[in-house]
């Protein structure tokens, strides 16, 4: 009972804050060298900083059910970054979703092809 109340409060808080600022966790780590071994930039510290983010999650989740969390980060799709091979490519864009205690990712067999 307590866990379901806690989850409901968390989901309510997330859905009420429809716009937040994107600042990825990996950007907060302040790498000495912000490049992968391949030369690709891990984070530009940070091209997504202060971008509005839209998060869609259900208001309530029953135990042992699968739900979808949608994170939208609007940015200019025409922007490019220099890849390890010297060519221009799409920006590295992603999101980290931190689930509350007791939640876990569904196994791949649960997902239906779209």
N, C-alpha and C positions, 0 to 999 in steps of 0.2 A: 504494500500500500504506500509506504513512504517513498519507495523508489519510483513508483508511477507518478506520485505528486511531484517529485523532484524533476523527472523527465518532462512532465507537462509544463512545469515552470520554465525549464530550459528552452523547450520548443516555443513556448509563448514569447519568451524574451528574444529568441532568434527571429521569429516571424514579425514581431512588433518593430524591430530595428531593421526595416526593409533596406535602408541604405547605410552602409558602413564604409570605412576606408580600408582599402587593400594594402596590407604591408606584410608580405609573406614571412613566415617564421624563418626560413632559410636566409632571408635578407637581414634579419636581426642578428645573425651569427657573426657577421663581419669577417668574411674569409680573408686570409692573407693574400691568397691568389684566387680571384673569382672565376677561374677557368677549370674545366674538367681536364682529364688527361688527354682528351681528343682536341683540346683547344677551344671547345665551345664555352661560351660565357655561362656560368652557373647563375649568376644574378648580377644585374647592373646596378644594384643598390640604389635605387630600385626604379625601373621604368614603370612599375605599377603603383608606386607610392601615391597615396591620396587619390586613387581612382575610385569612383563609386562602385559598389558591389551589390548585386541583387542576389539574395539567397532565398530559395523556395524549399521549404520543408513542411511536412504535414503538421497540423496542430496537435495531433495525438497519434500515438503508435501503440498497438496492442502487442503483447509478448509474442515472440516467435513469428513475427510478420516482417515482410520485406517492404521497405519504403525507399523512395528516391529523393535525394537531395540535389538540387540544381543550383549551381553557382555561376552567375554571369558576370563577367568583367568586361565592360564595354571599352574598347580601345580601337584605334585606327588600324584597320586590317592592312593598309598599304605600307605601314612601317616595316622596315626590314632590319636585320642584324647581320653582321659578317660572320659566316660560318667558319669552321676550322679549315675548309678547303679554299677559303678566300672568296667564295661566292656569297651573294646575299640570299638570305632565307627568312622564313617567318620568325617572329619574336617567340622566345620561350615564355609561354603563358601557362599557368597551372594554379591549382588551389590545394591547400591542405585542409582537410576536414577532420577536426578532432572530435571523436565520438565520446559521449559521456561513459562513465564506468558501467560495464555490463552490456554495452552495445558492441557488436562486431560486424565485420563485413560478411555479406551472404556468400555462400560458395558459388562458383561460376555456373554450376548446373541449375541454379535457381533462375538465372536470367534468361529470358526468352529473346530470341533474335528479333530485331525491329525491322 
